[in-house]
Amino acid sequence: MAVLPVGKPLEQEKPVLLVENKLAAGKHRFTLVVINDQGVESEPVSLDVSVETGLIVPRRPVTPIDRGLIP
């Protein structure tokens, strides 16, 4: 399990990455560059993630009991 260093590249040979970072509230950008066996780099692909703070209140589920269909 990896912790991504902020502002620094993480290099690995495995095609799967499980990240353990706990992100602070705000916007974060992750960029992936793949290098093939000949050493050729792919174009970078970026993913923007927005982390919000606050209490999330789940909506009440709708079940047969809620609709009075089950006594």
N, C-alpha and C positions, 0 to 999 in steps of 0.2 A: 504494500500500500504506500503510495507516494504522497508527499506533501510538495505541492508546486511552489518553488521559490518565486517570490514576486519580482518581476523584471528580469529574470534570468531563465535561459532555456533549460529544459530537462530532457536529457537524451536517454533513450532506452531502446533495446532491440525487440522487446515483446510488442505484439500488435494490440494489446489491451492495457488500459491504464485505469486503475481504481484510485481516485483522489480522495484524500482525507482532510483537506483544508476545510476549516470553518470560516466561511466568508463573512466579512463585516458588511453591514448595510451599505448600499451604494451600488455603483455600476462597476462591473468587472469584464475584462475582455480576455478571452483565451484564443491563442493562435496556434494552429497546427501546421507544421511543415514536415513532409515525409521525404526521406532520402532512400532511393532504391539501391540495389546491389551494385550498380555502376557508379554510385556516388552522386547521382543527379537529384537535385532538390525539386520538390513540387512547388507550385505557387502556394503562398500562405492562404489558409482558410481561417477566418475569425468567427468567433461566436461571442455575442454580447449577452451578459447575464445581469439582471437587476435583482438585488436582494433588498427586500423591504422589511422594516421592523413593525411591531405592533401585534396585537392579539388577533388571531384569526378565529372568528366565531363560526363553527360549522352550521350549515343550514339544517333544519329539522328534516330527517328523512321521511319520505312518504311510503308508508307500509299499509297493508290491509287493515291493521289495527287502527292506524290514524284515520282511516276513512270509515270506521265503524262497521266494517264488513265481518269482523270476527268478534263474537260476543265475549 
